[in-house]
Amino acid sequence: MKKKSCIAAMVLLATVITTSIPVFAGQANMPIKVDGQVVRSEVSPQLANNRLLVPIRFVSEALGAEVSWDNRNQTVIVTKDSKAINVVVGQKTAQVNGKAKDMDVAAQLIDGRTMVPVRFLAEALDFIVDYTRDAGVNIVRAPIKNEKIDAGEIGEIKGEVELTTGIALIGASPIAGISLTVANDTDEVVETVLAGGQDYEVIIFNQQGEKVWQYSDDKFFTLAIRMIAFQPGENKAFEIEIPQLEPGSYSMEVYYLGISRQVPVGTLEVTVE
């Protein structure tokens, strides 16, 4: 009887250990670039749970940030301009300027280096990630800031972007998605700028303020600055599918990236029965 109990306990322990750590697929044989230039580190990028992890110190410094290590609290501190990022080894929640931000995979120690998801790190430092199977990962500075785009600084476009936006739920039980409408209600052509292949973003938070879903997660977008013209009276409509949500209350932030990458065009408060 004792032998059987011991075996059962060992099986249970093995199950707990197996399900409590990320599943690593090993080294990711793809180059990491910053502004098109290949950067190399002592530790290769890794795949964990279908997420690309990179060494936080090496990539942060390549992006112009300073990095320090708090050994007592097992915390990496990254600072650049007005950004301060704290990442604790083994935890999925980081701090960006004092606000909690969830990563898709917890920070991991691999060969003595702290590894984090490349998309989280790049976006936290105001960069964007472009990926193609052949070219690998390229990290570039996002040209769009929090305010309205001052398109006069890009090419020959003049003036600020002035567009009217509307958002609404698609379906009720269950909610199937979100519709986003972007319209030009002026009597002049309005031109806007998109930094890549992504037109919109949706982030869903639960009642505790925790992110439960983001449209761009698990997606890579081509890198090509696009200039989109809205003719007088023209509108563009997007239908964005969202996953089925568990019962509860949620806040949905919707962004049109031709206006802002940081400020939502609207927020929906919904309750799922």
C-alpha positions in Angstrom: 0.0 0.0 0.0 2.8 2.4 0.9 4.6 1.6 -2.4 1.4 2.4 -4.4 0.9 5.7 -2.5 4.5 6.6 -3.1 4.1 5.9 -6.9 0.9 7.9 -7.0 2.5 10.9 -5.2 5.4 10.8 -7.7 3.0 10.8 -10.6 1.1 13.7 -9.1 4.3 15.7 -8.5 5.5 15.0 -12.1 2.1 16.3 -13.4 2.4 19.5 -11.3 5.9 20.1 -12.4 5.0 19.5 -16.0 2.0 21.8 -16.1 3.6 24.6 -14.1 6.4 25.6 -16.4 6.4 26.8 -20.0 6.8 24.3 -22.8 10.0 25.2 -24.6 10.5 24.3 -28.2 14.2 25.1 -28.0 16.3 27.6 -30.0 14.6 29.8 -32.6 16.8 29.8 -35.6 15.9 33.2 -36.8 17.8 36.5 -36.8 16.9 39.4 -34.5 17.3 42.8 -36.2 17.1 46.4 -34.9 16.3 48.8 -37.7 17.3 46.2 -40.2 20.7 45.4 -38.6 21.3 41.9 -37.3 22.2 41.9 -33.6 23.7 38.8 -31.9 23.9 37.7 -28.3 25.5 34.9 -26.3 22.0 33.4 -25.9 19.9 32.6 -28.9 16.2 33.5 -29.0 14.0 30.7 -27.6 10.5 29.6 -28.4 8.2 29.0 -25.4 4.5 28.2 -25.7 4.7 29.6 -29.3 6.2 32.9 -28.0 9.6 34.2 -29.1 11.8 35.0 -26.0 14.9 37.2 -26.2 17.5 38.2 -23.7 16.2 41.3 -22.1 19.5 43.0 -21.4 21.0 42.5 -24.8 17.9 43.6 -26.8 17.1 46.5 -24.4 20.6 47.9 -24.8 20.4 47.4 -28.5 17.3 49.6 -28.4 19.2 52.3 -26.4 17.9 51.5 -22.9 19.9 51.0 -19.7 19.5 47.8 -17.8 20.3 47.0 -14.1 19.8 43.8 -12.0 18.3 43.6 -8.5 19.7 40.3 -7.3 17.8 40.3 -4.0 14.4 40.5 -5.8 15.4 38.7 -9.0 14.3 41.8 -10.9 15.5 43.3 -14.2 15.1 47.1 -14.4 15.0 48.7 -17.9 15.0 52.4 -18.3 14.8 54.6 -21.4 13.7 58.2 -21.6 10.5 58.3 -19.6 10.0 54.5 -19.5 10.8 52.3 -16.5 10.2 48.6 -16.8 10.5 46.1 -14.0 10.5 42.4 -14.8 10.7 39.7 -12.1 12.1 36.3 -13.1 9.4 33.7 -13.0 6.5 36.1 -13.2 4.1 36.9 -16.1 3.2 40.4 -14.8 5.7 43.2 -15.3 5.5 46.8 -14.3 5.7 49.6 -16.9 5.9 53.0 -15.4 4.3 51.6 -12.3 1.4 49.9 -14.1 0.9 46.2 -14.3 1.3 44.7 -17.8 0.9 41.0 -18.5 3.3 39.1 -20.6 2.2 36.0 -22.6 5.0 34.0 -21.0 6.7 34.5 -17.6 10.3 35.8 -17.7 12.7 32.9 -17.7 16.3 32.3 -16.8 18.1 30.5 -19.6 21.9 30.0 -19.5 22.1 32.8 -16.9 20.1 35.3 -19.0 16.7 36.7 -18.3 14.4 36.0 -21.4 11.1 37.8 -22.1 8.7 37.9 -25.0 10.1 40.1 -27.8 6.8 41.8 -28.5 6.2 42.8 -24.9 9.7 44.3 -24.6 9.6 46.2 -27.9 6.2 47.7 -27.4 7.0 48.7 -23.8 9.9 50.7 -25.2 7.7 52.3 -28.0 9.0 50.0 -30.8 7.1 47.7 -33.1 7.9 44.2 -34.2 7.9 43.1 -37.8 8.2 39.5 -38.7 8.5 37.4 -41.9 9.5 33.8 -42.1 12.5 34.5 -44.3 13.8 37.8 -42.8 13.1 36.9 -39.1 12.3 39.6 -36.5 13.0 43.2 -37.1 12.4 45.8 -34.3 11.8 49.4 -35.3 10.7 52.5 -33.6 7.0 53.2 -33.9 6.5 56.5 -35.7 3.0 57.0 -34.1 2.8 58.6 -30.7 0.0 59.2 -28.1 -1.3 62.4 -29.7 -3.0 62.8 -33.0 -0.7 62.2 -35.9 1.1 65.3 -37.1 1.1 64.0 -40.7 2.9 67.1 -41.8 6.2 65.6 -40.6 5.8 62.6 -43.0 6.2 63.2 -46.7 4.0 65.9 -48.2 0.9 65.3 -46.0 -0.2 68.4 -44.1 -2.4 68.9 -41.1 -3.7 66.7 -38.3 -5.8 63.6 -38.8 -9.5 64.5 -38.2 -11.7 61.4 -38.4 -14.9 60.3 -36.8 -15.0 56.9 -35.3 -17.8 54.6 -34.0 -17.7 51.2 -32.3 -20.4 48.7 -31.5 -20.8 45.0 -30.5 -21.6 42.4 -33.1 -24.1 39.9 -31.6 -25.4 39.7 -28.1 -25.4 36.1 -26.8 -22.7 35.3 -27.4 -20.8 38.4 -28.5 -19.2 37.6 -31.8 -17.1 40.6 -32.3 -16.7 44.4 -32.5 -17.5 46.7 -35.5 -15.2 49.7 -36.0 -16.2 52.5 -38.3 -13.8 55.3 -39.3 -15.3 58.1 -41.3 -14.3 61.4 -42.9 -17.1 63.9 -42.2 -15.2 66.8 -43.6 -15.3 68.3 -47.1 -11.6 67.7 -47.7 -9.5 64.6 -48.2 -8.0 63.4 -44.9 -4.8 61.3 -45.0 -3.6 59.1 -42.2 -0.5 57.0 -41.6 -0.3 53.4 -40.5 3.1 52.1 -39.3 2.6 48.6 -40.6 0.1 46.0 -41.7 -2.1 46.3 -38.7 -5.1 48.7 -38.9 -6.7 48.3 -35.5 -6.2 46.9 -32.0 -8.6 45.6 -29.4 -7.7 44.8 -25.8 -10.1 43.2 -23.4 -9.8 43.5 -19.6 -11.7 41.7 -16.9 -13.3 43.4 -13.9 -10.0 43.2 -12.0 -8.3 45.2 -14.7 -6.3 42.2 -16.0 -5.8 41.8 -19.7 -7.6 38.6 -20.9 -7.2 39.1 -24.7 -5.5 41.3 -27.3 -6.1 41.1 -31.0 -2.4 41.4 -32.0 -1.2 38.6 -29.7 0.1 35.7 -31.8 0.1 37.8 -34.9 3.0 39.3 -36.9 2.4 42.2 -39.3 4.4 43.4 -42.2 6.4 46.5 -41.8 5.5 49.1 -44.4 4.4 52.7 -43.6 1.1 53.1 -45.3 -0.7 56.3 -46.1 -4.5 55.9 -46.3 -6.6 58.6 -47.9 -10.2 59.2 -46.8 -12.2 61.0 -49.4 -14.9 63.5 -48.2 -17.8 61.5 -46.8 -16.0 58.2 -47.1 -16.0 55.7 -44.3 -14.2 52.4 -43.7 -15.7 49.6 -41.7 -13.9 46.8 -39.9 -15.4 43.7 -38.2 -13.1 42.3 -35.5 -13.7 38.8 -34.2 -13.2 38.2 -30.5 -13.0 34.9 -28.6 -15.9 33.6 -26.5 -15.7 35.1 -23.1 -16.5 33.5 -19.7 -19.4 35.0 -17.7 -18.4 38.3 -16.1 -17.9 42.0 -16.7 -15.4 43.3 -19.2 -13.9 46.5 -20.6 -13.0 46.5 -24.3 -10.6 49.2 -25.6 -10.7 49.7 -29.4 -8.0 51.5 -31.3 -7.7 52.7 -34.9 -3.9 52.9 -35.4 -4.1 55.6 -38.0 -5.1 57.9 -35.2 -3.2 56.6 -32.2 -1.4 53.5 -31.0 -1.9 54.5 -27.3 -5.3 56.2 -27.0 -8.4 54.2 -27.8 -11.0 55.6 -30.0 -13.6 54.1 -27.7 -14.3 51.7 -24.9 -17.1 49.2 -24.5 -18.3 48.0 -21.1 -20.0 44.6 -21.4 -21.4 41.9 -19.2 -21.5 38.3 -20.3 -24.2 36.3 -18.7 
